[in-house]
Amino acid sequence: MGLHMLTQNPISQRLLKTKLKILPIEYYTKKKIHNLSVLHTNIHSKLLQNHLIFIGLPFSNGVTELLMHQILYAAGNKDLNYLTFMINSMEYNNIKSYSSYSFLNVNALIDTMRYLEIKSQSLILGKSFGSSLYFFSNLSNNSSYSFIHCSFCYCSLIFRGGLKDSDDLNRYLGDSNADQKMLNNLIEKNLIHIKPFNQFNKKFNSTEALALGIIDNIIS
């Protein structure tokens, strides 16, 4: 799908109208993560070369904008038809944490990728978005790394607030089941030969993640 075709899609037109244009990644690094002391001017090429994108939760508008750049670029690149999401868990234990827009943004991105016929895969990596970006900017291959004290988490429930009656509750449970199935399908693409995530207690450490094959090395 070329960019000339992409811009004819209703979703793409809305994205472009909201200034989500295909800009050099330096725009994001200089404007959004300067305070994280992580500045790498060649992240854009590494993202596309490795087909990996690191996502940090909470899922801010800045991160959403970065990923939209990559999605639009992929849709217009005939040689690139998939992106891999690597999600950083922030260990949300409180149900109130799910009332943020983080998961809504994730769903919007996945829906957009499906609309643009871009395949997606999903991995889970601990630590912050800045740390993941640091890993990514210093990798020369498709290996994945984690700090030794990272906590890994598989979140199967996407919370939606505002439940008013039994009908709302039934709709919520139906949506949650659909979300869990969607996440399972995404994760299983990368975990075909190892133990499924849903057999764990949803939390495990870096050593266990290494044994599972989710990461390739641990940085102490």
Long-range contacts (C-beta under 8 A, 24 or more apart in sequence): 1-75, 1-76, 1-116, 1-117, 2-76, 2-78, 3-72, 3-75, 3-76, 6-72, 6-75, 6-76, 6-116, 9-115, 9-116, 11-112, 11-115, 11-116, 12-72, 12-75, 12-116, 15-68, 15-72, 15-112, 20-65, 20-68, 20-69, 20-72, 21-69, 21-72, 22-69, 22-72, 22-73, 22-76, 23-69, 25-66, 25-69, 28-62, 28-65, 28-66, 28-69, 31-62, 32-62, 32-66, 33-62, 33-129, 33-130, 33-133, 36-129, 36-130, 36-133, 37-130, 38-130, 38-133, 38-134, 38-137, 40-133, 40-137, 40-138, 42-137, 43-133, 43-136, 43-137, 46-136, 46-137, 46-139, 47-136, 48-73, 48-74, 48-77, 48-80, 50-136, 50-139, 50-141, 50-142, 51-80, 51-82, 51-83, 51-84, 52-83, 52-84, 52-86, 52-136, 52-142, 52-144, 53-83, 53-84, 53-85, 53-86, 54-86, 54-88, 54-125, 54-129, 54-132, 54-133, 54-135, 54-136, 55-85, 55-86, 55-87, 55-88, 55-106, 55-129, 56-88, 56-90, 56-128, 56-129, 56-130, 56-132, 57-87, 57-88, 57-89, 57-90, 57-92, 57-102, 58-90, 58-100, 58-102, 59-100, 59-101, 59-102, 59-103, 59-105, 59-106, 61-105, 63-105, 63-129, 64-105, 64-108, 64-109, 67-109, 68-109, 68-112, 71-109, 71-112, 71-113, 71-116, 71-118, 74-116, 74-118, 75-116, 75-117, 75-118, 81-117, 81-118, 81-119, 82-118, 82-119, 82-120, 82-121, 83-113, 83-118, 83-119, 83-120, 83-121, 84-120, 84-121, 84-122, 84-123, 84-190, 85-120, 85-121, 85-122, 85-123, 85-186, 86-122, 86-123, 86-124, 86-125, 86-132, 86-144, 87-122, 87-123, 87-124, 87-125, 88-124, 88-125, 88-126, 88-127, 88-128, 88-129, 88-131, 88-132, 89-124, 89-125, 89-126, 89-151, 89-152, 89-153, 89-155, 90-128, 91-151, 91-153, 91-203, 92-153, 92-155, 95-159, 98-157, 98-158, 98-159, 99-159, 99-161, 103-158, 103-159, 103-179, 107-158, 107-179, 110-182, 120-186, 121-186, 121-189, 121-190, 122-183, 122-186, 122-187, 122-189, 122-190, 123-187, 123-190, 123-214, 124-152, 124-153, 124-154, 124-187, 124-214, 125-150, 125-152, 125-214, 125-215, 126-150, 126-151, 126-152, 126-153, 126-206, 126-209, 143-216, 143-217, 144-214, 144-215, 144-216, 144-217, 145-215, 145-216, 145-217, 145-218, 145-219, 146-206, 146-209, 146-210, 146-215, 146-217, 146-218, 146-219, 147-206, 147-218, 147-219, 147-220, 148-206, 148-218, 148-219, 148-220, 149-206, 150-205, 150-206, 150-209, 151-203, 151-204, 151-205, 152-203, 152-204, 152-205, 152-206, 152-208, 152-209, 152-214, 153-202, 153-203, 154-183, 154-187, 154-197, 154-198, 154-200, 154-202, 155-183, 155-202, 156-180, 156-183, 156-184, 156-198, 156-202, 190-214
